[in-house]
Amino acid sequence: MGGVIRRSTRAALSGVAAGVLVLALGLAGPSGAAAKHSSATRLSSLSVSPSATDPRIAGPSDPNLAVLGPRASWNGLLVVFLAGSGGQPACCRMFLDEAATLGYHVVGLTYDNGVAVGSRCLNDLSCYGQVRLDVFDGVDPTAPTGVVARDGVEHRLAALLATLARTHPGDGWGAFVNHGRPEYRSIVFAGHSQGGGEAAFIGTQRRLRGVISLSSPPDTNDLHVAAPWLSGVAGGTTPLDRYYAFVHVGDPFLPRIEADWAAMGLGGFGPLTSVDETGPPYAKSHELISASPLPAVVLATHDSTAVDEAQPLCANGQSEYVAVWRYLLQGAGGLPVTASPPGCPA
């Protein structure tokens, strides 16, 4: 078989590199911050090259990641995470670990994210939906992205899940793929920046378990008018009450993101709610915001919702946002929400 599949097991998962933003969407690499993160639950991690899942895949070849907790913790659901522009799945190991600790099977999926959607579309609002659809399924030969079906998110995910089910039959991956197609109703799509916008868009095309958008979407023109596809979220294929979102108050794209959240209808579940002074369930809001001080890294305010390098860390090495991530993952997955205090443990 072509490509590479590597396994590692540990309580703390780590990487090296920094997060950088490209145009309107985030470029993030794996971060040394994850080395400081520890989990009481041992997690199993697999690194799988896209060519190991299908040798015809010709686009980005950074390794996919698969993270899994002990069998006793499994909740029967899958989280698929999409990184920001130019980013790799390893950008956000702390978020992926938290999802696995909650019992999810977790995939960090490599996909065609080399160019920011905003740099392709600028003020052409109709372009945003066209680009996002092509990144998802690759069936439109006229799209400016030029993605083909075998390189779309849908095929890449199906091929990865089928490979994991075949090579690790005892690990439960087969529950999330059926006759070559992902079992979308058991899948929460989550993503940062470009990836968070793509996750939200996929929710308009397939009935997902839920959607988590981190520092996203920013699909607007310069007047902060939302792209038309966003008005299709409310009343769309995936129930609106399974969409959740999180942003930092200092994010340079906050006005665009807020315009998109308004177009999606997330305000119907309550106002924008700070996570800094209160903990889950945040009055059941689906629009969360933080003003927490952040490390001095490039565009930390955009990356802090997901990227390891930009995390506000507690003394124990965990992110201050662990409780926020748990709320998002539980809410989007339709799971019971765990009440907890905000910030770092006392």
Buried (B, 14 or more C-beta within 10 A) or exposed (E): EEBEBEEEEEEBBBBEBBBBBBBBBBBBBBBEBBBBBEBEBEBBBBBBBBBBBBEEBEBBEBBBBBBBBEEEBBBEBBBBBBBBBBBBBBBBBBBBBBBBBBBBBBBBBBBBBBBBBBEBBEEEBEBBBBBBBBBBBBEBEEBBBEBBEBBBBBBBBBBBBBBBBEBBEEBBBBBBBEEEBBBBEBBBBBBBBBBBBBBBBBBBBBEBBBBBBBBBBBBBBEEBEBBEBBBBBBEBBBBBBBBBBBBBEBBBBBEBBBBBBBBBBBBEBEEBBBBBEEBBBBEEBBBBBBEBEBEEBBBBBBBBBBBBBBBBBBEEBBBBBBBBBBBBBBBBBEBEBEEBEBBBEE
